[in-house]
Amino acid sequence: MKPIEAATLLVAARTNGVAIDWTGMVPATRDDAYAIQDATVLALGPVAGWKVGARSEAAEPICAPLPASGLLASGARLLGPTWALRGIEVEVALRVGRDLDIGQDVLTPAELVSAFDAAMPAIEVVETRLDRWKESPALAQLADLQSHGALVLGAPSRLEVSMVDLLEVEAQLRMGAAPVTSTKGGNPGRDIWRLLGWLACHCARRRRPLRAGQVVTTGSCTGMAFANQGDEVQGSITGLGQVHLGF
């Protein structure tokens, strides 16, 4: 299936809430999955951010562009049939402070620090357009914007390197009055600057360089939990503050 055909199905599923059969649209490679992503966001509108993460400190990261329509302020309410999975991850997000037209350059951690101007707590809402999501191949999920539903953002703080050290970040997740999880160093990517450096190079090669004002979220610090309809969800990152949403 051509990228535009797969993207058309995925965009339709975002609108009508009806999951699609993924068996005929599994990409052969990551590059093919990224081509489907590009076709999807072309239909969804401007890109206002990126998600990046890795399964381990040694694994190659993966990423997805985030449509502007899905970046929401803390307090958002997500209602309707398109919110069926309601996966919840508490994450550290950073705001890009200047355009990164880096060509083939690899930025040092010091250069990366200077390229971002704020950090904030975030909740990524994991959602899927794929039927039988748990059985779906990783490349199909990657094509579906890596199962991105929305990114709900807390208030930005001035970026302090110590606050975003993924080995030390303390994150908490609550649903209603009940604590769900509390972690320290729970992000499997471990090194935020490796993730961001990889992303900057990837975006440059993809001809979608990081732009000032975009937000990059850097993977789950809490693992994934699932909310129910009617739940009030609160995440917090020590030193960065809180973020909340409702279903």
C-alpha positions as CSV (number, residue, x, y, z in Angstrom):
1,M,0.0,0.0,0.0
2,K,1.3,3.4,-0.9
3,P,2.0,5.9,1.9
4,I,-0.8,8.2,0.8
5,E,-3.3,5.3,0.8
6,A,-2.3,4.2,4.3
7,A,-2.4,7.8,5.6
8,T,-5.9,8.3,4.2
9,L,-7.1,5.3,6.2
10,L,-5.4,6.5,9.3
11,V,-6.7,10.1,9.0
12,A,-10.3,8.8,8.5
13,A,-10.0,6.6,11.6
14,R,-9.0,9.7,13.6
15,T,-12.2,11.3,12.6
16,N,-14.7,8.5,12.9
17,G,-13.2,6.5,15.7
18,V,-13.4,3.3,13.7
19,A,-10.2,1.2,14.0
20,I,-8.8,-0.1,10.7
21,D,-7.4,-3.4,9.6
22,W,-3.7,-3.0,9.6
23,T,-2.8,-6.3,7.8
24,G,-2.6,-4.6,4.4
25,M,-0.7,-1.6,5.4
26,V,2.3,-2.8,7.4
27,P,5.4,-0.9,6.3
28,A,8.5,-2.9,5.2
29,T,11.0,-0.6,6.9
30,R,11.2,2.3,9.3
31,D,11.7,4.7,6.3
32,D,8.4,3.4,4.9
33,A,6.7,4.0,8.2
34,Y,8.1,7.6,8.3
35,A,6.8,8.2,4.8
36,I,3.3,7.3,6.0
37,Q,3.8,9.6,9.0
38,D,4.7,12.5,6.6
39,A,1.6,11.8,4.5
40,T,-0.6,11.7,7.6
41,V,0.6,15.0,9.0
42,L,0.3,16.6,5.6
43,A,-3.4,15.9,5.9
44,L,-3.7,16.8,9.6
45,G,-2.1,20.2,9.4
46,P,0.9,22.0,10.8
47,V,3.5,20.1,12.9
48,A,3.9,21.7,16.3
49,G,6.1,19.1,18.0
50,W,7.8,15.7,18.0
51,K,7.9,12.6,20.1
52,V,11.1,10.7,20.5
53,G,12.1,7.7,22.6
54,A,14.1,4.6,22.7
55,R,13.6,1.2,24.3
56,S,17.1,1.3,25.9
57,E,20.2,3.4,26.1
58,A,21.7,1.5,23.2
59,A,18.7,1.1,21.0
60,E,18.2,3.4,18.0
61,P,15.5,5.9,18.8
62,I,12.2,6.3,17.0
63,C,10.1,9.4,16.5
64,A,6.9,10.9,15.1
65,P,5.8,14.4,14.2
66,L,2.9,15.8,16.4
67,P,0.1,17.7,14.7
68,A,-0.6,21.2,16.2
69,S,-4.2,20.2,16.8
70,G,-3.1,17.6,19.3
71,L,-1.0,19.8,21.6
72,L,-3.2,20.9,24.4
73,A,-2.9,22.9,27.6
74,S,-3.2,21.3,31.0
75,G,-6.8,21.0,32.0
76,A,-7.9,19.7,28.6
77,R,-10.9,17.4,28.4
78,L,-10.8,14.6,25.9
79,L,-14.3,13.4,25.0
80,G,-15.9,11.3,22.3
81,P,-15.4,8.0,20.5
82,T,-11.9,8.7,19.3
83,W,-10.6,8.3,22.8
84,A,-10.9,4.6,23.3
85,L,-7.5,3.3,24.4
86,R,-6.7,6.2,26.7
87,G,-3.1,5.2,27.4
88,I,-1.3,7.6,29.8
89,E,2.4,8.3,30.0
90,V,4.0,11.1,32.1
91,E,6.9,12.6,30.2
92,V,9.5,15.4,30.1
93,A,9.0,17.8,27.2
94,L,11.3,20.6,26.0
95,R,10.5,23.6,23.9
96,V,12.8,24.4,20.9
97,G,14.3,27.9,21.3
98,R,15.7,28.4,17.8
99,D,15.5,26.9,14.4
100,L,17.8,23.9,14.0
101,D,18.9,23.9,10.4
102,I,21.9,21.7,11.1
103,G,22.5,19.9,7.8
104,Q,24.5,16.8,8.6
105,D,26.1,18.2,11.8
106,V,25.9,16.3,15.0
107,L,25.2,18.6,17.9
108,T,27.1,18.3,21.2
109,P,25.1,18.2,24.4
110,A,26.2,21.8,25.1
111,E,24.9,22.9,21.7
112,L,21.6,21.1,22.3
113,V,21.1,22.7,25.7
114,S,21.4,26.1,24.1
115,A,18.9,25.2,21.4
116,F,16.0,24.6,23.9
117,D,14.6,27.3,26.1
118,A,12.1,25.7,28.4
119,A,11.0,22.4,30.0
120,M,7.6,21.2,31.1
121,P,5.7,18.2,32.4
122,A,3.6,16.5,29.8
123,I,1.1,13.7,29.6
124,E,1.1,11.9,26.3
125,V,-2.2,10.2,25.6
126,V,-1.6,7.1,23.7
127,E,-4.3,6.3,21.1
128,T,-4.5,4.0,18.2
129,R,-6.2,3.9,14.8
130,L,-5.3,0.1,14.5
131,D,-7.7,-2.7,15.2
132,R,-6.2,-5.4,17.5
133,W,-3.6,-2.9,18.6
134,K,-1.8,-5.2,21.0
135,E,-1.2,-7.6,18.1
136,S,-0.2,-5.0,15.6
137,P,3.4,-4.9,14.4
138,A,5.8,-2.2,15.7
139,L,6.2,-0.7,12.2
140,A,2.4,-0.3,11.9
141,Q,2.3,1.5,15.2
142,L,5.2,3.7,14.1
143,A,3.4,4.6,10.9
144,D,0.4,5.6,13.0
145,L,2.4,8.4,14.5
146,Q,3.7,5.9,17.1
147,S,0.2,5.6,18.6
148,H,0.1,9.3,19.4
149,G,-3.3,10.7,20.5
150,A,-2.6,14.0,22.2
151,L,0.1,15.8,24.2
152,V,-1.1,17.7,27.2
153,L,1.4,20.3,28.5
154,G,2.0,21.8,31.9
155,A,3.4,25.3,32.4
156,P,6.9,25.8,31.0
157,S,9.9,26.4,33.3
158,R,13.3,27.8,32.4
159,L,15.4,24.8,31.3
160,E,17.8,23.6,33.9
161,V,19.9,20.6,32.9
162,S,19.5,18.9,36.3
163,M,15.7,18.9,35.9
164,V,15.8,16.8,32.7
165,D,18.4,14.2,33.7
166,L,16.4,11.1,32.8
167,L,18.4,9.0,35.3
168,E,17.2,11.2,38.1
169,V,13.8,12.5,37.0
170,E,11.1,11.7,39.5
171,A,7.6,11.3,38.0
172,Q,4.2,10.6,39.5
173,L,0.9,9.6,38.0
174,R,-2.5,9.7,39.7
175,M,-6.0,8.9,38.5
176,G,-8.7,10.5,40.6
177,A,-7.6,10.2,44.2
178,A,-5.5,7.1,43.7
179,P,-1.8,7.1,43.0
180,V,-0.9,4.9,40.1
181,T,2.9,5.0,39.9
182,S,5.9,6.9,41.2
183,T,9.3,6.4,39.5
184,K,12.8,7.7,39.6
185,G,14.8,7.3,36.4
186,G,12.0,5.4,34.8
187,N,12.6,6.5,31.2
188,P,14.3,3.6,29.3
189,G,16.1,6.0,26.9
190,R,18.2,7.1,29.8
191,D,20.0,10.0,28.0
192,I,17.9,12.9,26.9
193,W,20.7,14.5,25.0
194,R,21.3,11.4,22.9
195,L,17.6,11.3,22.1
196,L,17.5,15.0,21.1
197,G,20.7,14.8,19.1
198,W,19.4,11.9,17.2
199,L,16.1,13.6,16.6
200,A,17.7,16.8,15.3
201,C,19.8,14.9,12.7
202,H,16.8,12.7,11.8
203,C,14.5,15.7,11.2
204,A,17.2,17.5,9.1
205,R,17.6,14.4,6.9
206,R,13.8,14.2,6.7
207,R,13.6,17.8,5.6
208,R,11.5,18.7,8.6
209,P,14.1,20.5,10.8
210,L,13.2,21.4,14.3
211,R,11.7,24.9,14.5
212,A,11.5,27.5,17.3
213,G,8.4,27.0,19.4
214,Q,8.0,23.3,18.7
215,V,7.7,21.0,21.6
216,V,9.7,17.7,21.9
217,T,8.5,15.1,24.3
218,T,11.1,12.5,25.2
219,G,9.4,9.2,26.2
220,S,7.6,7.8,29.2
221,C,9.0,8.2,32.7
222,T,6.2,6.1,34.2
223,G,5.4,3.4,31.8
224,M,1.9,3.3,30.4
225,A,-1.3,3.1,32.4
226,F,-4.9,3.1,31.1
227,A,-7.6,5.6,32.1
228,N,-11.3,5.0,32.1
229,Q,-14.0,7.2,30.8
230,G,-14.7,9.9,33.4
231,D,-11.2,9.7,35.0
232,E,-9.3,12.8,36.1
233,V,-5.6,12.2,35.4
234,Q,-2.7,14.1,37.0
235,G,0.9,13.8,36.2
236,S,3.9,15.5,37.9
237,I,7.6,15.8,37.4
238,T,9.5,16.9,40.4
239,G,11.0,20.4,39.8
240,L,8.8,21.0,36.7
241,G,5.3,20.9,38.2
242,Q,2.0,19.2,37.4
243,V,-0.2,18.6,34.4
244,H,-3.7,17.2,34.3
245,L,-6.6,16.3,32.0
246,G,-10.0,14.6,32.1
247,F,-11.9,12.1,30.0
